[in-house]
């Protein structure tokens, strides 16, 4: 049997040539053109979105393009003279300038030539970092910034890469799942980092005033925490396999349901085992109820 259809979604789904219903005075955005008879039609497959009077079509699956304010997770691929080249899943590499990072110890000062010579002390190739999109140039190149204390090098965890459509902009992208004892960073580019909660100055909490992601160092992660990290990672992949959005609530639900149904962490990656235990039906049903409510 097929998955239940999410109520109210079908009228929003369009294919090229479909007429898009719009209120008078609506502004045409990406994926919408005006026909000779004055009606608006879609030019791509996707979901019709409304932002005030702006009407556009969000593709169901596409390469991440970047938007100002997006939280992203990326990997350093090159260290330049005054900036790092970062892979975030876009068509072009993003760049993070030396003047757009938080210095260790939350030090506030102007960057100098000496800082440019010490760039490898901050980030090197293959480091995974969190940052925010500062600017999207006309060429499509993205400039990142990591001036906030919550951005910086990511440690003690695992990276999961998904199509960006599964992670929409939400209230919190850097979340500690207190009931699970795991921290997740949900990048708008579809890259998610799952790790042990950061511990700085013995506080064990990210929300402390003296916290800085740049001060986090590698720590030995115990077997029980590693098992929880793996289960959260596999829960994220299982949700994506069902075509469901990745949110803190959906992750916690899938995690706890897998425990109740006595599924091992590795079994979350097996579609037949998920279906046999009823997990697939449960997560889809929970997503439907959340959408309806």
N, C-alpha and C positions, 0 to 999 in steps of 0.2 A: 504494500500500500504506500502511496505517495505521502509526502509530508503535508500537513494541513496548510491551507493557504492563509496567509496573514490578512486579516480583515482590513479592508480599505486600501490595500496596496495596489491591486490591479488597476484601478483608474489612473494611478500615477505612473505606471509603466508604459513606455512608448517605444515605438520602432520608427525608423526613417519613413517619413510621409504621413505619420499619424497626426491628426489634428490635436493641438494642445489647447485645452479650455483655459481661458484667461479672462480676468476682469478688465473692464474698459480702462485704458490708460496704462496698462502693464508695459514694462520695459523689456525688450528682448535681450536675452543674454546668450551665452554659449549654447549651441545646439538647437537654437530656435530661429526660424526665418519666417518672413511674412509672404504668403502666397498672393497671386494676382487678385484673388477675390477678397483679400483682406484678412483671411484666417491665418493663424499661426500654426506652423507645422514643425515637427521635430526632424532633425537631420542626423540623429544618432540614436542608438539603443541606450536606454537608461531610465532614470527616475526623475520626474518633474519636481523641481525644487522652487520654493518661493522665498525670497528675502525682501521684505517690504513689497515694493512694486516690481522688483526685478524677478524675471522668470527665466530659468535656464534648465538644461537637462544635465544631470550628473551621470556620467557613464557608469555602467555596471562594473567594468574592469578596465583599468587604464594605468599607464605609467604615472607615477607621482610627479606632479609639476611644481608643487610648493605654493604656499600662501603665507603672507606676512603674519607672524604670531604663532605659526605651527610649531609644536614641540616635535623634534625629530631625534632619532638615534642613528648614528653613523659610524663609519670606520675610517680612520686616517689612512690614506694611501700614499701621501707624499708630503714631505716637509720642505717648504720653500724658504725664501730669504726672510719674508715677514708674514707668511701665512701658511696654513695647512690646507691641502686638498682633501676633501672628505667625500666618501661614497655614501650617498643616502638613497640610492635607487632612482635618481633622476637621469634624464638623458645626458646631462653634463655634470661634471663633478662640482660640488659645492665648495666654498672657500670660507675658512675661518681665519680672520686677521688677528695678529698678535695683540692689537689694541682692543679686541672684542672678547677677551677672556677674563675670568676672575683669577687673580694671582693667588698663590697659596697663602694661607693665613689671612685671607680677605684684605690684603694690603691695597690701599687706595693711593695710586700715584700714576704719573705719566709713564708710558713705556719708553725705554731708552734703547740705544744700539746694543747695549749689553744684554738686554732681554732678548733681542733678536738672535744674538749668538747663543743664548741658552734655550732656544726653542725646544730642543730635544729633551730638556729636563721636564717640560710640561707634557708634550705628547710626541709619540714616535709612531712609525708605521705599524698598522694593525691594531692600534689602540681603539677601543670602542668608546665613544663619547655621547653625551646628550647635549643638545643645544636647541636654539630657537631660530626660526627663520627671521632674519632682520630685513632683507630686501630681496625682491625678485627682479632682476634686470630684464630689459626688453629682449635680450638674446636668450633668455631662459636660465641664465646662470644665477645661482642662489648664493647670497651672502648670509652667513650664520653669525650668531653672537652667543656667548656663554658667560655674560657678565654676572648673571644671577648666581647666588651661592648654591642653588639646587642643580646647576649644570656643571658638567666637567667629565673627567675620565670615569668610566664605569668598571667596577671590580666585583669579584666574588659572585659571578652569575653566569648566565647563558643567554645567547642571542637567538631570537626567533624572527625569521623574515616571512612576511605575508604580503599579499597584494594590499595596497594602501586603502582600498575600498572597505576593508574590514575594520579599520580604526577611524572613526569619525571624530571631529572636534567635540570634546566634552569638558565638563567642569574641572576634572582633575586628570592629568596624564601621568603624574608621578604619585603613585599611591602605595601605601603600606597596608597590606591585607592583614589586619591585626589578628583576625581569627585563625589565619594560616601561618602567621609569622614570616611572611614573604613580602618583598617589595617588587612592584612591577612598574616599568616605565613604558607607556603605550605611545609610541611615536606615530604621528600622523602620516608618516611615510610607510607605515606598515611594519616597521622594525620595532620589535618589543624586547626589552631587557628584563630578565627575571633573576633576582638575586636575593641574598640574605640582606636584611635591613642594615643600613649603614650605622656604624658605631663610632662616634667621635668623642674624644675626651671622656670616655666611659659613660656617656649619656645613653647610648643605644637608641636614640630617637633623632630623626631627621629634623624635627621641628625646633630644636634648640637654637638659640640666637647665635651661638658660636659655630654652628654647623656650616661646612663648606664642602661641596662634592670634590673640590680639588685637593682636600686634605685626606680623603679616604684612601687607605692603602690595602694591599692584598692581605687577606687573612685566611687561615685554614678553615674551611667549611666542613663541619661534621657530617657524618653519614645521614643522620635524621633530617638535617636541613637540606642536604643534597637530594634526598628522596622527595621532599616536599617541592623543591625547585623543579625536579623532573616531572612531578605530577602536574604542577601548574603549567609547565611548558607543554606537556602533552594535552592538557585540557584546552589550552589556547589553540593548538593545532586541530583538536577534535571539533571545536566550535567553528573554526574556519572551514573545515571539511564539510560541515553541515550548511555552510553559507550564512552563518550568523555573525553579527557584529561582536567585536571584542570589547567588553566593558568590565570594570571591577566586579559588578554584580553577576554578570554571566560567568566569569571565571570562578568566583566563589561557589556558585550554584553547581557548575559542572564538576568542580573539585569534590564538593561534599557528596554529590550524587554518586560519583565514582567510588567513594569510600563506602557509602551505604550499600551499593550493589556489589561490593567486594571485588572490584576490578583492580588488578595490579596497575602500576603506572604505565608499563609498556603496553598493556592491553587497550589503553585509550587510543593508540595509534591504529588499532585493527578495527576496520569498519564492521566486520562480521561479529566480532566480540562485543562492540558497543551496541549494535542492534540486538544481539541475543540477550544482553543484560537489560535492555530497555533504556539505555542511556541516551541514545540518539533521539528517541521519541520524547524523552523527558526534557531535554534541553530545547528542542523545537517547541514543545508545548509551553515551556516557561517563557520563551521569547514571544510567542503568540499572545499569551496572557499579559505580558508586560507592554506589548504594543497596543493591545485593546484598551488597557487601563490607562 
